[in-house]
Amino acid sequence: MYSDQCSDVLFENVDLKKRGSTDMTGIKLDPLYPDGQSISCEKKKDLLDLLPFIPPVYHSFYTSIKDNAAVRNVIDVEDDIDND
């Protein structure tokens, strides 16, 4: 309960309890990226350059990341927006 005045006004109570839950068991969502997402070739090269500092057990993950020349770096996109 809260009051921002110094008068004898009664406080109001607000019930914040959930009234019920939505049944999510019947909802089927398709994968957003069924083939996975790709990163830019430059970003993958940078990640592979860091392999000497990454434990060998994780190397297969980094080498299997998909790259695509059509994917742009987010930093490049932000630079384009700033220049407009």
VOMIKE-855453 format. One record per residue: residue in three letters; x, y, z of N, C-alpha, C in turn; residue number from 1. Coordinates in steps of 0.05 Angstrom, whole numbers, plus 32768, in hexadecimal, padded with zeros to 4 digits. Example, Ala and Ser with C-alpha at 12.3 -4.5 7.8 and 13.67 -1.06 7.14 Angstrom:
# VOMIKE-855453
+---------+------+------+------+------+------+------+------+------+------+-----+
! residuo !   nx !   ny !   nz !  cax !  cay !  caz !   cx !   cy !   cz ! num !
+---------+------+------+------+------+------+------+------+------+------+-----+
!     Ala ! 8108 ! 7F8E ! 809C ! 80F6 ! 7FA6 ! 809C ! 8108 ! 7FBE ! 809C !   1 !
!     Ser ! 8101 ! 7FD3 ! 808E ! 8111 ! 7FEB ! 808F ! 8102 ! 8001 ! 809D !   2 !
+---------+------+------+------+------+------+------+------+------+------+-----+
# end
This chain:
# VOMIKE-855453
+---------+------+------+------+------+------+------+------+------+------+-----+
! residuo !   nx !   ny !   nz !  cax !  cay !  caz !   cx !   cy !   cz ! num !
+---------+------+------+------+------+------+------+------+------+------+-----+
!     Met ! 8011 ! 7FE8 ! 8000 ! 8000 ! 8000 ! 8000 ! 8012 ! 8019 ! 8000 !   1 !
!     Tyr ! 8008 ! 802D ! 7FF2 ! 8018 ! 8045 ! 7FEE ! 8007 ! 805D ! 7FEE !   2 !
!     Ser ! 8011 ! 8073 ! 7FF9 ! 8003 ! 808C ! 7FF8 ! 8017 ! 80A2 ! 7FF6 !   3 !
!     Asp ! 8012 ! 80B6 ! 7FE4 ! 8025 ! 80CC ! 7FE1 ! 801B ! 80E5 ! 7FEE !   4 !
!     Gln ! 8005 ! 80E3 ! 7FFC ! 7FFA ! 80FA ! 800B ! 7FF9 ! 80F4 ! 8028 !   5 !
!     Cys ! 7FF8 ! 8109 ! 8038 ! 7FF8 ! 8106 ! 8055 ! 7FDC ! 8109 ! 8061 !   6 !
!     Ser ! 7FC9 ! 8101 ! 8052 ! 7FAD ! 8103 ! 805C ! 7FA4 ! 80E8 ! 8065 !   7 !
!     Asp ! 7F8D ! 80E6 ! 8071 ! 7F82 ! 80CD ! 807B ! 7F72 ! 80BF ! 8066 !   8 !
!     Val ! 7F7A ! 80C0 ! 804D ! 7F6D ! 80B2 ! 8038 ! 7F73 ! 8094 ! 803A !   9 !
!     Leu ! 7F5F ! 8083 ! 8036 ! 7F63 ! 8066 ! 8038 ! 7F74 ! 805D ! 8020 !  10 !
!     Phe ! 7F84 ! 8049 ! 8026 ! 7F95 ! 803D ! 8011 ! 7F84 ! 802B ! 8000 !  11 !
!     Glu ! 7F8C ! 8027 ! 7FE7 ! 7F7E ! 8014 ! 7FD5 ! 7F90 ! 7FFB ! 7FD3 !  12 !
!     Asn ! 7F84 ! 7FE4 ! 7FD4 ! 7F92 ! 7FCB ! 7FD1 ! 7F90 ! 7FC2 ! 7FB4 !  13 !
!     Val ! 7FA6 ! 7FB8 ! 7FA9 ! 7FA6 ! 7FAE ! 7F8E ! 7FAE ! 7F90 ! 7F90 !  14 !
!     Asp ! 7F9F ! 7F7F ! 7F84 ! 7FA5 ! 7F62 ! 7F84 ! 7FB6 ! 7F5C ! 7F6C !  15 !
!     Leu ! 7FCF ! 7F54 ! 7F70 ! 7FE2 ! 7F4E ! 7F5B ! 7FE5 ! 7F30 ! 7F56 !  16 !
!     Lys ! 7FD4 ! 7F20 ! 7F61 ! 7FD6 ! 7F03 ! 7F5D ! 7FCD ! 7EFC ! 7F40 !  17 !
!     Lys ! 7FD9 ! 7EE6 ! 7F36 ! 7FD0 ! 7EDC ! 7F1C ! 7FB4 ! 7ED2 ! 7F1E !  18 !
!     Arg ! 7FA5 ! 7ED6 ! 7F0A ! 7F89 ! 7ECD ! 7F0A ! 7F87 ! 7EB1 ! 7EFE !  19 !
!     Gly ! 7F9A ! 7EA9 ! 7EEF ! 7F99 ! 7E8F ! 7EE2 ! 7FB1 ! 7E8C ! 7ED0 !  20 !
!     Ser ! 7FB6 ! 7E75 ! 7EC6 ! 7FCC ! 7E71 ! 7EB4 ! 7FC2 ! 7E68 ! 7E99 !  21 !
!     Thr ! 7FD0 ! 7E6F ! 7E85 ! 7FC9 ! 7E67 ! 7E6A ! 7FD5 ! 7E4C ! 7E64 !  22 !
!     Asp ! 7FC5 ! 7E3A ! 7E59 ! 7FCF ! 7E20 ! 7E52 ! 7FDF ! 7E21 ! 7E38 !  23 !
!     Met ! 7FF9 ! 7E1C ! 7E3B ! 800B ! 7E1E ! 7E24 ! 8012 ! 7E03 ! 7E17 !  24 !
!     Thr ! 8006 ! 7DEE ! 7E21 ! 800D ! 7DD3 ! 7E17 ! 8003 ! 7DCE ! 7DFB !  25 !
!     Gly ! 7FEE ! 7DDB ! 7DF2 ! 7FE3 ! 7DD6 ! 7DD7 ! 7FF0 ! 7DE7 ! 7DC2 !  26 !
!     Ile ! 8001 ! 7DF9 ! 7DC9 ! 800E ! 7E0B ! 7DB5 ! 8026 ! 7DFF ! 7DAA !  27 !
!     Lys ! 8027 ! 7DFE ! 7D8F ! 803F ! 7DF3 ! 7D81 ! 804C ! 7E09 ! 7D71 !  28 !
!     Leu ! 8065 ! 7E0F ! 7D77 ! 8073 ! 7E23 ! 7D69 ! 8087 ! 7E17 ! 7D56 !  29 !
!     Asp ! 8088 ! 7E21 ! 7D3E ! 809C ! 7E18 ! 7D2B ! 80B7 ! 7E26 ! 7D31 !  30 !
!     Pro ! 80CD ! 7E19 ! 7D2C ! 80E7 ! 7E25 ! 7D31 ! 80EA ! 7E3F ! 7D20 !  31 !
!     Leu ! 80F4 ! 7E54 ! 7D2C ! 80F7 ! 7E6D ! 7D1E ! 810D ! 7E6B ! 7D09 !  32 !
!     Tyr ! 8122 ! 7E5C ! 7D0F ! 8138 ! 7E58 ! 7CFC ! 813D ! 7E3A ! 7CF9 !  33 !
!     Pro ! 812E ! 7E2B ! 7CE9 ! 8131 ! 7E0E ! 7CE7 ! 814C ! 7E05 ! 7CDF !  34 !
!     Asp ! 815A ! 7E15 ! 7CCE ! 8175 ! 7E0D ! 7CC5 ! 818B ! 7E1B ! 7CD6 !  35 !
!     Gly ! 8183 ! 7E29 ! 7CEB ! 8197 ! 7E37 ! 7CFB ! 819C ! 7E53 ! 7CEF !  36 !
!     Gln ! 81AA ! 7E63 ! 7CFE ! 81B1 ! 7E7D ! 7CF4 ! 81CF ! 7E7D ! 7CEC !  37 !
!     Ser ! 81D6 ! 7E90 ! 7CDB ! 81F1 ! 7E92 ! 7CD2 ! 81FD ! 7EAC ! 7CDC !  38 !
!     Ile ! 8217 ! 7EAD ! 7CDE ! 8225 ! 7EC6 ! 7CE6 ! 8236 ! 7ECF ! 7CCE !  39 !
!     Ser ! 8240 ! 7EE7 ! 7CCF ! 8250 ! 7EF1 ! 7CB8 ! 826B ! 7EE1 ! 7CB7 !  40 !
!     Cys ! 8276 ! 7EE1 ! 7CA0 ! 8290 ! 7ED3 ! 7C9C ! 82A6 ! 7EE0 ! 7CAD !  41 !
!     Glu ! 82A5 ! 7EFB ! 7CAF ! 82B9 ! 7F09 ! 7CBF ! 82B6 ! 7F02 ! 7CDD !  42 !
!     Lys ! 829E ! 7EFF ! 7CE7 ! 829A ! 7EF8 ! 7D03 ! 82A4 ! 7EDC ! 7D08 !  43 !
!     Lys ! 829E ! 7EC9 ! 7CF6 ! 82A8 ! 7EAE ! 7CFA ! 82C6 ! 7EAD ! 7CF9 !  44 !
!     Lys ! 82D2 ! 7EBC ! 7CE8 ! 82F0 ! 7EBD ! 7CE7 ! 82FB ! 7EC7 ! 7D01 !  45 !
!     Asp ! 82EE ! 7EDC ! 7D0C ! 82F7 ! 7EE7 ! 7D26 ! 82F4 ! 7ED2 ! 7D3C !  46 !
!     Leu ! 82DE ! 7EC3 ! 7D3C ! 82DA ! 7EAE ! 7D50 ! 82EF ! 7E98 ! 7D4D !  47 !
!     Leu ! 82F5 ! 7E90 ! 7D35 ! 8309 ! 7E7B ! 7D30 ! 8325 ! 7E85 ! 7D38 !  48 !
!     Asp ! 832A ! 7E9F ! 7D35 ! 8344 ! 7EAA ! 7D3E ! 8347 ! 7EA8 ! 7D5C !  49 !
!     Leu ! 8331 ! 7EA6 ! 7D6B ! 8332 ! 7EA4 ! 7D88 ! 8334 ! 7E87 ! 7D92 !  50 !
!     Leu ! 8334 ! 7E74 ! 7D80 ! 8335 ! 7E58 ! 7D89 ! 834D ! 7E51 ! 7D9B !  51 !
!     Pro ! 8365 ! 7E5D ! 7D97 ! 837A ! 7E56 ! 7DAA ! 8374 ! 7E5D ! 7DC7 !  52 !
!     Phe ! 8361 ! 7E6E ! 7DCB ! 835A ! 7E76 ! 7DE7 ! 8341 ! 7E68 ! 7DF1 !  53 !
!     Ile ! 8336 ! 7E57 ! 7DE1 ! 831D ! 7E48 ! 7DE8 ! 8325 ! 7E2B ! 7DED !  54 !
!     Pro ! 831A ! 7E1E ! 7E02 ! 8321 ! 7E02 ! 7E07 ! 831A ! 7DF1 ! 7DEF !  55 !
!     Pro ! 832B ! 7DDE ! 7DE9 ! 8327 ! 7DCD ! 7DD1 ! 830C ! 7DBE ! 7DD0 !  56 !
!     Val ! 8301 ! 7DB9 ! 7DE7 ! 82E7 ! 7DAB ! 7DE7 ! 82D1 ! 7DBB ! 7DD9 !  57 !
!     Tyr ! 82D4 ! 7DD5 ! 7DD7 ! 82C0 ! 7DE6 ! 7DCA ! 82C7 ! 7DED ! 7DAD !  58 !
!     His ! 82DE ! 7DE5 ! 7DA3 ! 82E6 ! 7DEC ! 7D88 ! 82D3 ! 7DE3 ! 7D72 !  59 !
!     Ser ! 82C8 ! 7DCB ! 7D76 ! 82B5 ! 7DC1 ! 7D61 ! 829C ! 7DD2 ! 7D5F !  60 !
!     Phe ! 8293 ! 7DDE ! 7D75 ! 827C ! 7DF0 ! 7D74 ! 8283 ! 7E08 ! 7D63 !  61 !
!     Tyr ! 829A ! 7E14 ! 7D68 ! 82A1 ! 7E2D ! 7D59 ! 82A7 ! 7E27 ! 7D3C !  62 !
!     Thr ! 82B2 ! 7E10 ! 7D36 ! 82B8 ! 7E0B ! 7D1A ! 829F ! 7E03 ! 7D0A !  63 !
!     Ser ! 828A ! 7DFA ! 7D18 ! 8272 ! 7DF1 ! 7D0B ! 825D ! 7E08 ! 7D08 !  64 !
!     Ile ! 8263 ! 7E20 ! 7D12 ! 8251 ! 7E36 ! 7D0F ! 824E ! 7E3D ! 7CF1 !  65 !
!     Lys ! 8235 ! 7E41 ! 7CE8 ! 8230 ! 7E47 ! 7CCC ! 8237 ! 7E65 ! 7CC7 !  66 !
!     Asp ! 8244 ! 7E6A ! 7CB1 ! 8249 ! 7E85 ! 7CA9 ! 823E ! 7E8A ! 7C8D !  67 !
!     Asn ! 8238 ! 7EA3 ! 7C87 ! 822C ! 7EAA ! 7C6E ! 8236 ! 7EC6 ! 7C66 !  68 !
!     Ala ! 823F ! 7EC9 ! 7C4E ! 8249 ! 7EE2 ! 7C44 ! 8233 ! 7EF7 ! 7C42 !  69 !
!     Ala ! 821A ! 7EEF ! 7C40 ! 8204 ! 7F02 ! 7C3E ! 81FC ! 7F0E ! 7C59 !  70 !
!     Val ! 8205 ! 7F02 ! 7C6F ! 81FF ! 7F0C ! 7C89 ! 8211 ! 7F23 ! 7C90 !  71 !
!     Arg ! 8205 ! 7F39 ! 7C99 ! 8214 ! 7F51 ! 7C9F ! 821A ! 7F52 ! 7CBD !  72 !
!     Asn ! 8230 ! 7F5D ! 7CC5 ! 8236 ! 7F61 ! 7CE1 ! 8223 ! 7F76 ! 7CEC !  73 !
!     Val ! 821A ! 7F73 ! 7D05 ! 8208 ! 7F86 ! 7D12 ! 8216 ! 7FA1 ! 7D14 !  74 !
!     Ile ! 8230 ! 7FA1 ! 7D1A ! 823F ! 7FBA ! 7D1D ! 823E ! 7FC9 ! 7D03 !  75 !
!     Asp ! 8241 ! 7FBB ! 7CEC ! 8240 ! 7FC9 ! 7CD2 ! 8224 ! 7FD5 ! 7CCE !  76 !
!     Val ! 820F ! 7FC7 ! 7CD6 ! 81F4 ! 7FD1 ! 7CD2 ! 81F0 ! 7FEA ! 7CE3 !  77 !
!     Glu ! 81FA ! 7FEA ! 7CFC ! 81F7 ! 8001 ! 7D0E ! 8206 ! 8019 ! 7D02 !  78 !
!     Asp ! 821E ! 8014 ! 7CF6 ! 822D ! 802A ! 7CE9 ! 821D ! 8036 ! 7CD2 !  79 !
!     Asp ! 820F ! 8025 ! 7CC3 ! 81FF ! 802F ! 7CAD ! 81E8 ! 8040 ! 7CB7 !  80 !
!     Ile ! 81DC ! 8039 ! 7CCD ! 81C6 ! 8048 ! 7CD8 ! 81D1 ! 8063 ! 7CE2 !  81 !
!     Asp ! 81E8 ! 8063 ! 7CEF ! 81F3 ! 807C ! 7CFA ! 81FA ! 8090 ! 7CE3 !  82 !
!     Asn ! 8202 ! 8085 ! 7CCC ! 820A ! 8096 ! 7CB6 ! 81F3 ! 80A3 ! 7CA7 !  83 !
!     Asp ! 81DB ! 8099 ! 7CAB ! 81C3 ! 80A3 ! 7C9D ! 81BA ! 80BE ! 7CA8 !  84 !
+---------+------+------+------+------+------+------+------+------+------+-----+
# end
